[in-house]
Amino acid sequence: MKNIIRALRAERGWSQQDLADKLDVSRQSVNAIETGRYDPSLPLAFAIARLFGRSLEELFDDGPSVAEAAE
């Protein structure tokens, strides 16, 4: 799943380890989420959204919407 986690983290000057510590996950998990190799659990996704003050829809993009796909 595409996301903007890396960009938001970089804007704040946080390393992957900094973000991992704030979310209580491993640095490897942060890397996997940022690169789209791992989709976070719903509780983790909400924690990320709260941390960055964004909605889930702003953070994650799972592809075209149904309306867009129909065009």
N, C-alpha and C positions, 0 to 999 in steps of 0.2 A: 504494500500500500504506500502510495506517495505521501510525503509529509514535509512540513517546513520546520521540523524540530531543529535540525542543524543550523539553519539560518537564525532562528530565534535564540538559540544557545550562543552562537557567535556574536550576535548583537549585544548580548550581556557580558561577553568576555569570559564565559564559563568554558572550562574544559569538559570533555565527556565525563571525566571522573567527578567534577563538581556537580554536574547534573545527576549523575548516578547517586551521589551521596544525598542530594536533596530528595530524590525519589525512592531511596532505599533499595536500589537495584545495583547490579554489577555494571561496570564500564562496558563490558562486552554486550550487555543487553541494550544499553544506550546506542552503541555502534550498530547493532543489528536492527534496531528500530529506525535509526536515521537512514540506513541504507536500504530499508524496505525488505530486509530478509526475515523480519519478525514483526508480527502485528501484536501490539500490546493487548493485555487483557483489558476489559472494560474498566475495572477499577483503576488500573494504571493509566489508561488513556484519560480518564477523568482527572487523575492527579496531575498529569502533564498539562492538561487544559487549565486547571486551577493555577498551577505554578506560573504559567505564561499569561494568564488572564485572557484566554481565548476560548472560543467554542470548539467542540470536537470537529465541526465542519470546517472551521478555519485551519485546523491543524492537519487533518487527514483527508486525503482524496482517494476514494476507491474506484475511480473511473467515471465515465459519463453517467449522468442521471438517466432515468427511464425516458424522460421527455427528450433529452439530447440524443439518446440512442435511436429514438423513433424518427428523427429528422433525416 
